[in-house]
Amino acid sequence: MTFLARTLLSSAALLGLGAVSMSAQALDYSGYFRGGPGATQSGTARACYHLNDGAGNGIARGLNYRLGNECDIYGEFQIDQKYVKDGIEYSGTIMVNHYSNQTDQNGSGFNFEQLYAEAKGFDVMPEATFWVGKARGRRGDVHIVDWFFTDMKGVGAGVKGIGVGSGKLGFAWYKTDGDQTKPGNRLNVEVLGLNSNENGKANLFFTATKGQFNGGTGGFGASLRHDQSKLFGTSLSNTLWLQVATGSTSLESNFGDLTRKASAKSLRIVESINWQSGAFGGQAIALLGSSEDNDGKKTTASTLGAGCLMA
């Protein structure tokens, strides 16, 4: 058994013991929920407004402009337990969520969105955090379209927070979850917070996937996300994504179609700007991308939109 595996297993075991012995310690909790009225026309039921589910073969699939017209219901509740033992910082997280595509219909009940343990402070890498379980990895959200353009979630194990120059290095290994007939492996590597320019940070994401079944394919993906604050010396902030994926890797740095040819490519550019001036704020997005399927058919997609809010 490797050192990393022993470390992660020990962390999980100690976390379980510690949670019992430290049960009197207060828990941290957080939550989120939404329920929108949707759009209503005479003689018709509420309806969701979003881009075509097939738009661009996954480039802009199902993007939903959040302009007060949501018709789904979603909620999540999370609890965290933290404690220190022998100089090691331990924590455990449990999150359950519920989703229904219409507020008057039942969804699939409550599900475990996250269930993982972390530990930090080992002599070998005191600044690094080791984790194991089902977790949300790095996510990159543009809230106006309710989409994560980087979404490295799943069941696995990894380490994060390793100092590399001005940034932090992390890597994680995941297995597919759910479809047992198409198992696969995924490796994610990230380098976060690299100083790129004044008030700017560069973030790099690399992904490799492999379908471990007859007919399964491999894939690779890379994304650059640049975060800019105080744009042009103002209160504006800006995020730019440049993304490419091949084969069984998705543009979101996750599993894609595990039977997609390794030669097939997807490309996407996303530009998002945010502003807040007193009670007035808003967000805008521009997206352009292309994707190729197993038959060599190329599809393109684009969208442009913005929204404002006066608090």
C-alpha contacts under 8 A as a table, 3 or more apart, distances in Angstrom:
res1	aa1	res2	aa2	distance
1	M	5	A	6.32
1	M	6	R	6.60
2	T	5	A	5.24
2	T	6	R	6.28
3	F	6	R	5.12
3	F	7	T	6.02
4	L	7	T	5.03
4	L	8	L	6.15
5	A	8	L	5.22
5	A	9	L	6.11
6	R	9	L	5.21
6	R	10	S	5.96
7	T	10	S	5.16
7	T	11	S	6.05
7	T	130	F	7.88
8	L	11	S	5.01
8	L	12	A	6.22
8	L	130	F	6.60
8	L	131	W	6.46
8	L	132	V	6.23
8	L	157	A	7.74
9	L	12	A	5.19
9	L	13	A	6.19
10	S	13	A	5.10
10	S	14	L	6.00
11	S	14	L	5.23
11	S	15	L	5.95
11	S	90	Y	7.38
11	S	117	A	7.17
11	S	118	E	6.91
11	S	119	A	5.98
12	A	15	L	5.08
12	A	16	G	6.36
12	A	117	A	5.80
12	A	118	E	7.58
12	A	132	V	7.44
13	A	16	G	5.25
13	A	17	L	6.44
14	L	17	L	5.04
14	L	18	G	5.83
15	L	18	G	5.01
15	L	19	A	6.00
15	L	90	Y	6.36
15	L	91	S	6.90
15	L	92	G	6.95
15	L	117	A	7.03
16	G	19	A	5.28
16	G	20	V	6.68
17	L	20	V	5.34
17	L	21	S	6.35
18	G	21	S	5.03
18	G	22	M	5.64
18	G	23	S	7.91
18	G	83	Y	7.66
19	A	22	M	5.22
19	A	23	S	5.52
19	A	81	Q	7.38
20	V	23	S	5.20
22	M	25	Q	5.67
22	M	83	Y	7.81
23	S	26	A	7.97
25	Q	81	Q	7.99
26	A	81	Q	7.63
27	L	79	I	6.51
27	L	80	D	5.86
27	L	81	Q	5.35
27	L	82	K	7.80
28	D	79	I	5.59
28	D	80	D	5.07
28	D	81	Q	6.57
29	Y	77	F	7.45
29	Y	78	Q	5.48
29	Y	79	I	4.31
29	Y	80	D	6.24
30	S	77	F	6.01
30	S	78	Q	5.28
30	S	79	I	6.61
31	G	75	G	7.43
31	G	76	E	5.49
31	G	77	F	4.35
31	G	78	Q	6.01
32	Y	75	G	5.49
32	Y	76	E	5.42
32	Y	77	F	6.72
33	F	73	I	7.48
33	F	74	Y	5.45
33	F	75	G	3.92
33	F	76	E	6.38
34	R	72	D	7.88
34	R	73	I	5.62
34	R	74	Y	5.45
34	R	75	G	6.42
35	G	70	E	7.24
35	G	71	C	6.74
35	G	72	D	5.94
35	G	73	I	4.37
35	G	74	Y	6.67
35	G	103	T	6.90
36	G	68	G	6.77
36	G	69	N	6.38
36	G	70	E	4.55
36	G	71	C	4.69
36	G	72	D	6.17
36	G	73	I	6.87
36	G	103	T	7.99
37	P	46	R	7.21
37	P	68	G	7.79
37	P	69	N	6.47
37	P	70	E	6.32
37	P	71	C	5.26
38	G	46	R	5.38
38	G	47	A	5.57
38	G	48	C	5.74
38	G	49	Y	7.88
38	G	68	G	7.41
38	G	69	N	4.37
38	G	70	E	4.80
38	G	71	C	4.05
38	G	72	D	7.84
39	A	46	R	5.31
39	A	47	A	5.31
39	A	48	C	6.62
39	A	49	Y	7.62
39	A	69	N	5.71
39	A	70	E	7.81
39	A	71	C	7.53
40	T	44	T	6.68
40	T	45	A	6.24
40	T	46	R	4.80
40	T	47	A	6.63
41	Q	44	T	5.47
41	Q	45	A	7.21
41	Q	46	R	7.50
46	R	71	C	6.93
47	A	71	C	6.45
48	C	69	N	6.84
48	C	70	E	5.98
48	C	71	C	5.40
48	C	72	D	7.73
49	Y	64	N	6.45
49	Y	65	Y	7.48
49	Y	69	N	6.94
49	Y	70	E	7.36
50	H	62	G	5.81
50	H	63	L	5.62
50	H	64	N	4.30
50	H	65	Y	6.52
51	L	55	A	6.84
51	L	60	A	7.49
51	L	61	R	6.70
51	L	62	G	5.15
51	L	63	L	5.45
51	L	64	N	6.52
52	N	55	A	5.15
52	N	61	R	6.48
52	N	62	G	5.89
53	D	61	R	4.82
53	D	62	G	4.63
54	G	57	N	5.61
54	G	58	G	6.75
54	G	61	R	5.77
54	G	62	G	7.61
55	A	58	G	6.43
55	A	59	I	6.78
55	A	60	A	5.68
55	A	61	R	5.07
55	A	62	G	7.46
55	A	301	A	6.31
56	G	59	I	4.90
56	G	60	A	6.02
56	G	61	R	6.80
56	G	289	G	7.46
56	G	290	S	6.51
56	G	291	S	6.50
56	G	299	T	5.27
56	G	300	T	5.17
56	G	301	A	4.80
57	N	60	A	7.71
57	N	61	R	7.00
57	N	291	S	6.24
57	N	292	E	7.77
57	N	293	D	7.77
57	N	299	T	6.70
58	G	61	R	4.77
58	G	291	S	7.84
59	I	251	L	7.73
59	I	266	S	7.72
59	I	267	L	7.93
59	I	268	R	6.87
59	I	289	G	6.05
59	I	290	S	6.80
59	I	291	S	7.02
59	I	300	T	7.89
59	I	301	A	6.61
60	A	63	L	5.95
60	A	287	L	7.99
60	A	301	A	6.63
60	A	302	S	7.36
60	A	303	T	7.96
63	L	145	V	5.40
63	L	146	D	6.85
63	L	147	W	6.62
64	N	70	E	7.96
64	N	144	I	7.72
64	N	145	V	4.81
64	N	146	D	6.24
65	Y	144	I	5.55
65	Y	145	V	4.45
65	Y	146	D	7.22
65	Y	305	G	7.86
66	R	69	N	6.44
66	R	70	E	6.46
66	R	143	H	7.68
66	R	144	I	5.10
66	R	145	V	5.86
66	R	146	D	7.02
67	L	70	E	7.50
67	L	144	I	7.61
67	L	307	G	6.84
71	C	101	N	6.97
71	C	102	Q	5.82
71	C	103	T	6.90
72	D	99	Y	7.58
72	D	100	S	5.89
72	D	101	N	4.37
72	D	102	Q	4.66
72	D	103	T	5.83
73	I	99	Y	5.85
73	I	100	S	5.34
73	I	101	N	6.38
73	I	102	Q	6.40
73	I	103	T	5.52
74	Y	97	N	7.42
74	Y	98	H	5.67
74	Y	99	Y	4.51
74	Y	100	S	6.53
75	G	97	N	5.53
75	G	98	H	5.41
75	G	99	Y	6.74
76	E	95	M	6.79
76	E	96	V	5.63
76	E	97	N	4.03
76	E	98	H	6.43
77	F	95	M	5.55
77	F	96	V	5.57
77	F	97	N	6.39
78	Q	93	T	7.09
78	Q	94	I	5.66
78	Q	95	M	4.15
78	Q	96	V	6.59
79	I	93	T	5.89
79	I	94	I	5.53
79	I	95	M	6.52
80	D	91	S	6.88
80	D	92	G	5.63
80	D	93	T	4.58
80	D	94	I	6.64
81	Q	91	S	5.41
81	Q	92	G	5.27
81	Q	93	T	6.68
82	K	89	E	7.38
82	K	90	Y	5.69
82	K	91	S	4.23
82	K	92	G	6.63
83	Y	89	E	6.06
83	Y	90	Y	5.49
83	Y	91	S	6.48
84	V	87	G	6.16
84	V	88	I	5.51
84	V	89	E	4.54
84	V	90	Y	5.96
85	K	88	I	5.36
85	K	89	E	6.69
85	K	90	Y	7.61
87	G	121	G	6.81
88	I	119	A	6.71
88	I	120	K	5.80
88	I	121	G	4.95
88	I	122	F	6.67
89	E	119	A	5.52
89	E	120	K	5.12
89	E	121	G	6.33
90	Y	117	A	7.49
90	Y	118	E	5.73
90	Y	119	A	4.50
90	Y	120	K	6.64
91	S	117	A	5.82
91	S	118	E	5.23
91	S	119	A	6.50
92	G	115	L	7.65
92	G	116	Y	5.90
92	G	117	A	4.42
92	G	118	E	6.30
93	T	114	Q	6.90
93	T	115	L	5.66
93	T	116	Y	5.56
93	T	117	A	6.47
94	I	112	F	7.48
94	I	113	E	7.89
94	I	114	Q	5.52
94	I	115	L	4.66
94	I	116	Y	6.93
95	M	112	F	5.95
95	M	113	E	5.46
95	M	114	Q	4.86
95	M	115	L	6.51
96	V	110	F	6.12
96	V	111	N	5.33
96	V	112	F	4.57
96	V	113	E	5.37
96	V	114	Q	6.98
97	N	110	F	5.39
97	N	111	N	5.43
97	N	112	F	6.57
97	N	113	E	6.14
98	H	107	G	7.18
98	H	108	S	7.36
98	H	109	G	5.90
98	H	110	F	4.82
98	H	111	N	6.44
99	Y	107	G	5.74
99	Y	108	S	7.22
99	Y	109	G	7.59
100	S	103	T	6.48
100	S	105	Q	6.62
100	S	106	N	6.01
100	S	107	G	4.30
100	S	108	S	7.46
101	N	105	Q	7.51
101	N	107	G	7.26
102	Q	105	Q	5.48
102	Q	106	N	7.88
103	T	106	N	7.69
106	N	109	G	7.41
108	S	111	N	7.91
112	F	115	L	6.75
113	E	134	K	7.44
113	E	135	A	7.39
114	Q	133	G	7.86
114	Q	134	K	5.15
114	Q	135	A	4.83
114	Q	136	R	6.81
115	L	133	G	5.83
115	L	134	K	5.01
115	L	135	A	6.32
116	Y	131	W	6.94
116	Y	132	V	5.62
116	Y	133	G	4.13
116	Y	134	K	5.44
116	Y	135	A	6.09
117	A	131	W	5.57
117	A	132	V	5.65
117	A	133	G	6.51
118	E	129	T	6.54
118	E	130	F	5.54
118	E	131	W	4.29
118	E	132	V	6.77
119	A	129	T	5.66
119	A	130	F	5.35
119	A	131	W	6.52
120	K	126	P	6.59
120	K	127	E	6.99
120	K	128	A	6.02
120	K	129	T	4.56
120	K	130	F	6.37
121	G	125	M	7.02
121	G	126	P	4.21
121	G	127	E	6.38
121	G	128	A	7.08
121	G	129	T	7.53
122	F	125	M	5.72
122	F	126	P	4.93
122	F	128	A	7.97
123	D	126	P	5.31
125	M	128	A	5.47
125	M	162	I	7.60
127	E	161	G	6.46
127	E	162	I	6.31
127	E	163	G	7.52
128	A	159	V	6.56
128	A	160	K	5.64
128	A	161	G	4.78
128	A	162	I	5.14
129	T	159	V	5.49
129	T	160	K	5.33
129	T	161	G	6.19
130	F	157	A	7.74
130	F	158	G	5.90
130	F	159	V	4.38
130	F	160	K	6.66
131	W	157	A	5.59
131	W	158	G	5.52
131	W	159	V	6.18
132	V	155	V	7.98
132	V	156	G	5.96
132	V	157	A	4.17
132	V	158	G	6.58
133	G	155	V	5.60
133	G	156	G	5.59
133	G	157	A	6.31
134	K	153	K	7.60
134	K	154	G	5.51
134	K	155	V	4.16
134	K	156	G	6.33
135	A	153	K	5.72
135	A	154	G	5.80
135	A	155	V	6.49
135	A	156	G	7.83
136	R	139	R	7.45
136	R	151	D	7.48
136	R	152	M	6.38
136	R	153	K	4.12
136	R	154	G	6.56
137	G	151	D	6.73
137	G	152	M	4.66
137	G	153	K	4.87
137	G	154	G	7.71
138	R	150	T	6.72
138	R	151	D	6.09
138	R	152	M	5.58
138	R	153	K	7.52
139	R	148	F	6.02
139	R	149	F	7.24
139	R	150	T	4.83
139	R	151	D	4.55
139	R	152	M	6.52
140	G	148	F	5.00
140	G	149	F	5.32
140	G	150	T	4.69
140	G	151	D	6.67
141	D	146	D	7.07
141	D	147	W	5.68
141	D	148	F	4.29
141	D	149	F	6.23
141	D	150	T	7.41
142	V	145	V	6.04
142	V	146	D	6.20
142	V	147	W	5.84
142	V	148	F	6.58
142	V	149	F	7.66
142	V	272	S	7.12
142	V	285	I	7.85
143	H	146	D	4.71
143	H	147	W	6.64
144	I	283	Q	6.68
144	I	284	A	7.52
144	I	306	A	7.63
144	I	307	G	7.27
148	F	151	D	5.71
148	F	252	E	7.30
149	F	251	L	7.39
149	F	252	E	5.19
150	T	251	L	7.61
150	T	252	E	4.39
150	T	253	S	5.94
151	D	252	E	5.34
151	D	253	S	6.27
151	D	254	N	6.57
152	M	188	N	7.55
152	M	252	E	7.18
152	M	253	S	5.83
152	M	254	N	5.53
153	K	254	N	7.45
154	G	174	Y	6.29
154	G	175	K	7.41
154	G	176	T	7.49
154	G	177	D	7.37
155	V	174	Y	5.50
155	V	175	K	6.07
155	V	176	T	7.37
155	V	177	D	6.97
156	G	172	A	7.03
156	G	173	W	5.48
156	G	174	Y	4.18
156	G	175	K	6.26
157	A	172	A	5.64
157	A	173	W	5.67
157	A	174	Y	6.78
158	G	170	G	7.51
158	G	171	F	5.69
158	G	172	A	3.93
158	G	173	W	6.21
159	V	162	I	7.93
159	V	170	G	5.55
159	V	171	F	5.73
159	V	172	A	6.38
160	K	168	K	7.35
160	K	169	L	6.04
160	K	170	G	3.87
160	K	171	F	6.39
161	G	168	K	5.00
161	G	169	L	5.68
161	G	170	G	6.00
162	I	168	K	5.17
162	I	169	L	4.80
162	I	170	G	6.39
163	G	166	S	7.38
163	G	167	G	6.13
163	G	168	K	4.73
163	G	169	L	6.20
164	V	167	G	5.19
164	V	168	K	5.46
164	V	169	L	6.17
164	V	191	V	7.96
165	G	168	K	7.77
165	G	194	L	7.59
166	S	193	G	6.78
166	S	194	L	5.24
166	S	195	N	6.19
167	G	191	V	6.28
167	G	192	L	5.22
167	G	193	G	4.65
167	G	194	L	4.55
167	G	195	N	7.47
168	K	190	E	7.97
168	K	191	V	5.49
168	K	192	L	5.14
168	K	193	G	6.62
168	K	194	L	7.86
169	L	189	V	7.54
169	L	190	E	5.76
169	L	191	V	4.59
169	L	192	L	6.59
170	G	189	V	5.81
170	G	190	E	5.23
170	G	191	V	6.54
171	F	187	L	7.29
171	F	188	N	5.45
171	F	189	V	4.32
171	F	190	E	6.26
172	A	187	L	5.85
172	A	188	N	5.28
172	A	189	V	6.68
173	W	185	N	7.29
173	W	186	R	5.70
173	W	187	L	4.70
173	W	188	N	6.50
174	Y	185	N	5.81
174	Y	186	R	5.05
174	Y	187	L	6.51
175	K	183	P	7.23
175	K	184	G	5.81
175	K	185	N	4.80
175	K	186	R	6.37
176	T	179	D	7.32
176	T	182	K	7.96
176	T	183	P	5.64
176	T	184	G	5.34
176	T	185	N	6.51
176	T	186	R	8.00
176	T	255	F	7.78
177	D	180	Q	7.37
177	D	183	P	7.88
179	D	182	K	5.81
179	D	183	P	6.99
180	Q	183	P	5.77
181	T	213	F	7.82
182	K	211	G	6.75
182	K	212	Q	6.99
182	K	213	F	6.09
182	K	216	G	7.60
182	K	258	L	7.46
183	P	211	G	6.05
183	P	212	Q	5.38
183	P	213	F	6.52
184	G	209	T	7.15
184	G	210	K	5.48
184	G	211	G	4.22
184	G	212	Q	4.88
184	G	213	F	7.69
184	G	258	L	7.56
185	N	209	T	5.73
185	N	210	K	5.43
185	N	211	G	6.66
185	N	212	Q	7.22
186	R	207	T	7.10
186	R	208	A	5.68
186	R	209	T	4.41
186	R	210	K	6.60
186	R	254	N	7.55
186	R	255	F	7.10
187	L	207	T	5.66
187	L	208	A	5.22
187	L	209	T	6.52
188	N	205	F	7.26
188	N	206	F	5.79
188	N	207	T	4.67
188	N	208	A	6.75
188	N	253	S	7.38
189	V	205	F	5.86
189	V	206	F	5.10
189	V	207	T	6.47
190	E	203	N	7.40
190	E	204	L	5.59
190	E	205	F	4.54
190	E	206	F	6.35
191	V	194	L	7.44
191	V	203	N	5.72
191	V	204	L	5.09
191	V	205	F	6.62
192	L	202	A	6.82
192	L	203	N	4.50
192	L	204	L	6.43
193	G	201	K	5.23
193	G	202	A	5.76
193	G	203	N	5.75
194	L	201	K	5.32
194	L	202	A	5.00
194	L	203	N	6.41
195	N	198	E	7.91
195	N	200	G	6.38
195	N	201	K	4.95
195	N	202	A	6.43
196	S	200	G	5.59
196	S	201	K	5.35
196	S	202	A	5.87
197	N	200	G	4.93
197	N	201	K	7.07
199	N	228	Q	5.94
199	N	229	S	5.47
199	N	230	K	6.75
200	G	226	H	7.02
200	G	227	D	5.65
200	G	228	Q	4.46
200	G	229	S	6.42
201	K	226	H	5.76
201	K	227	D	5.25
201	K	228	Q	6.60
202	A	224	L	7.07
202	A	225	R	5.96
202	A	226	H	4.61
202	A	227	D	6.51
203	N	224	L	5.83
203	N	225	R	5.10
203	N	226	H	6.24
204	L	222	A	7.46
204	L	223	S	5.91
204	L	224	L	4.92
204	L	225	R	6.54
205	F	221	G	8.00
205	F	222	A	5.58
205	F	223	S	5.09
205	F	224	L	6.56
205	F	253	S	7.31
206	F	220	F	7.54
206	F	221	G	5.70
206	F	222	A	4.58
206	F	223	S	6.66
206	F	253	S	7.13
207	T	220	F	5.51
207	T	221	G	4.89
207	T	222	A	6.37
207	T	249	T	7.15
207	T	253	S	5.62
207	T	254	N	7.26
208	A	218	G	7.43
208	A	219	G	5.68
208	A	220	F	4.50
208	A	221	G	6.50
208	A	249	T	6.74
209	T	218	G	5.43
209	T	219	G	5.13
209	T	220	F	6.42
209	T	248	S	6.17
209	T	249	T	5.75
209	T	255	F	6.58
210	K	216	G	6.92
210	K	217	T	5.75
210	K	218	G	4.19
210	K	219	G	6.48
210	K	248	S	6.88
210	K	258	L	7.08
211	G	215	G	7.80
211	G	216	G	4.14
211	G	217	T	5.25
211	G	218	G	6.29
211	G	248	S	7.53
211	G	258	L	5.25
211	G	259	T	7.34
212	Q	216	G	5.92
213	F	216	G	5.18
215	G	259	T	6.23
216	G	258	L	5.50
216	G	259	T	4.99
217	T	247	G	6.72
217	T	248	S	6.06
217	T	258	L	5.66
217	T	259	T	5.30
217	T	260	R	6.40
217	T	261	K	6.42
217	T	262	A	6.36
218	G	247	G	5.85
218	G	248	S	5.44
218	G	249	T	7.54
218	G	258	L	7.28
218	G	261	K	7.89
218	G	262	A	5.89
219	G	245	A	7.28
219	G	246	T	5.12
219	G	247	G	4.20
219	G	248	S	4.58
219	G	249	T	4.91
219	G	262	A	5.68
220	F	245	A	5.74
220	F	246	T	5.34
220	F	247	G	6.85
220	F	248	S	7.47
220	F	249	T	5.63
221	G	243	Q	7.59
221	G	244	V	5.60
221	G	245	A	4.02
221	G	246	T	6.21
221	G	249	T	6.05
221	G	250	S	7.15
221	G	251	L	6.72
221	G	253	S	6.39
222	A	243	Q	5.95
222	A	244	V	5.54
222	A	245	A	6.48
222	A	253	S	7.46
223	S	241	W	6.81
223	S	242	L	5.64
223	S	243	Q	4.34
223	S	244	V	6.45
223	S	251	L	7.94
223	S	253	S	7.80
224	L	240	L	7.92
224	L	241	W	5.64
224	L	242	L	5.20
224	L	243	Q	6.48
225	R	239	T	6.85
225	R	240	L	5.58
225	R	241	W	4.56
225	R	242	L	6.64
226	H	239	T	5.59
226	H	240	L	5.20
226	H	241	W	6.66
227	D	237	S	7.61
227	D	238	N	5.95
227	D	239	T	4.64
227	D	240	L	6.76
228	Q	231	L	6.34
228	Q	237	S	5.58
228	Q	238	N	5.02
228	Q	239	T	6.25
229	S	235	S	7.48
229	S	236	L	6.64
229	S	237	S	4.44
229	S	238	N	6.49
230	K	233	G	4.94
230	K	234	T	4.96
230	K	235	S	5.14
230	K	236	L	5.58
230	K	237	S	5.87
231	L	234	T	5.49
231	L	235	S	6.79
231	L	236	L	5.19
231	L	237	S	5.62
231	L	238	N	6.98
232	F	236	L	7.81
235	S	275	W	6.36
235	S	276	Q	6.69
235	S	277	S	7.36
236	L	273	I	7.05
236	L	274	N	5.76
236	L	275	W	4.72
236	L	276	Q	7.17
237	S	273	I	5.83
237	S	274	N	5.24
237	S	275	W	6.51
238	N	271	E	7.50
238	N	272	S	5.78
238	N	273	I	4.43
238	N	274	N	6.27
239	T	271	E	6.03
239	T	272	S	5.24
239	T	273	I	6.43
240	L	269	I	7.49
240	L	270	V	5.74
240	L	271	E	4.68
240	L	272	S	6.42
241	W	268	R	7.72
241	W	269	I	5.61
241	W	270	V	5.00
241	W	271	E	6.55
242	L	267	L	7.94
242	L	268	R	6.19
242	L	269	I	4.92
242	L	270	V	6.83
243	Q	251	L	6.37
243	Q	267	L	5.73
243	Q	268	R	5.15
243	Q	269	I	6.39
244	V	251	L	6.25
244	V	265	K	7.19
244	V	266	S	5.62
244	V	267	L	4.58
244	V	268	R	6.54
245	A	249	T	5.83
245	A	250	S	5.98
245	A	251	L	5.37
245	A	265	K	5.74
245	A	266	S	5.17
245	A	267	L	6.66
246	T	249	T	5.91
246	T	250	S	7.61
246	T	262	A	5.84
246	T	263	S	6.46
246	T	264	A	5.53
246	T	265	K	4.43
246	T	266	S	6.28
247	G	256	G	7.82
247	G	257	D	7.62
247	G	258	L	7.58
247	G	259	T	7.78
247	G	260	R	5.09
247	G	261	K	5.01
247	G	262	A	3.73
247	G	263	S	6.15
247	G	264	A	5.50
247	G	265	K	6.68
248	S	255	F	6.40
248	S	256	G	4.83
248	S	257	D	5.02
248	S	258	L	4.56
248	S	259	T	6.48
248	S	260	R	5.40
248	S	261	K	7.28
248	S	262	A	6.85
249	T	253	S	6.74
249	T	254	N	6.08
249	T	255	F	5.11
249	T	256	G	4.67
249	T	257	D	7.22
249	T	258	L	7.72
250	S	253	S	5.65
250	S	254	N	5.32
250	S	255	F	5.57
250	S	256	G	4.34
250	S	257	D	7.66
251	L	254	N	7.23
251	L	266	S	7.00
251	L	267	L	7.57
251	L	268	R	7.66
255	F	258	L	7.25
257	D	260	R	5.40
260	R	264	A	7.10
260	R	293	D	7.07
260	R	294	N	5.84
261	K	264	A	5.51
261	K	293	D	7.80
261	K	294	N	5.70
262	A	265	K	7.95
264	A	291	S	7.70
264	A	292	E	5.39
264	A	293	D	6.25
264	A	294	N	6.76
264	A	296	G	7.30
265	K	291	S	5.90
265	K	292	E	5.65
266	S	289	G	7.43
266	S	290	S	5.68
266	S	291	S	4.14
266	S	292	E	6.34
267	L	289	G	5.28
267	L	290	S	5.31
267	L	291	S	6.37
268	R	287	L	7.26
268	R	288	L	5.80
268	R	289	G	4.06
268	R	290	S	6.57
269	I	287	L	5.77
269	I	288	L	5.39
269	I	289	G	6.17
270	V	285	I	7.17
270	V	286	A	5.86
270	V	287	L	4.57
270	V	288	L	6.70
271	E	285	I	5.62
271	E	286	A	5.20
271	E	287	L	6.46
272	S	283	Q	7.13
272	S	284	A	5.60
272	S	285	I	4.42
272	S	286	A	6.56
273	I	283	Q	5.68
273	I	284	A	5.37
273	I	285	I	6.63
274	N	281	G	7.57
274	N	282	G	5.88
274	N	283	Q	4.50
274	N	284	A	6.69
275	W	281	G	5.29
275	W	282	G	5.48
275	W	283	Q	6.49
276	Q	279	A	7.25
276	Q	280	F	5.74
276	Q	281	G	4.06
276	Q	282	G	6.65
277	S	280	F	5.20
277	S	281	G	6.13
278	G	281	G	7.69
279	A	310	M	5.51
279	A	311	A	4.90
280	F	308	C	7.35
280	F	309	L	5.95
280	F	310	M	4.65
280	F	311	A	6.47
281	G	308	C	5.76
281	G	309	L	5.40
281	G	310	M	6.52
282	G	306	A	7.38
282	G	307	G	5.52
282	G	308	C	4.11
282	G	309	L	5.86
283	Q	306	A	5.68
283	Q	307	G	5.68
283	Q	308	C	6.69
284	A	304	L	7.69
284	A	305	G	5.71
284	A	306	A	3.97
284	A	307	G	6.45
285	I	303	T	7.79
285	I	304	L	5.77
285	I	305	G	5.57
285	I	306	A	6.31
286	A	302	S	7.53
286	A	303	T	5.82
286	A	304	L	4.51
286	A	305	G	6.75
287	L	301	A	7.89
287	L	302	S	5.20
287	L	303	T	5.25
287	L	304	L	6.50
288	L	300	T	7.62
288	L	301	A	5.94
288	L	302	S	4.41
288	L	303	T	6.87
289	G	300	T	5.67
289	G	301	A	5.47
289	G	302	S	6.42
290	S	298	K	6.86
290	S	299	T	5.49
290	S	300	T	4.16
290	S	301	A	6.29
291	S	298	K	5.57
291	S	299	T	5.29
291	S	300	T	6.43
292	E	295	D	7.88
292	E	296	G	5.71
292	E	297	K	5.46
292	E	298	K	4.37
292	E	299	T	6.32
293	D	296	G	5.38
293	D	297	K	5.56
293	D	298	K	6.74
294	N	297	K	7.43
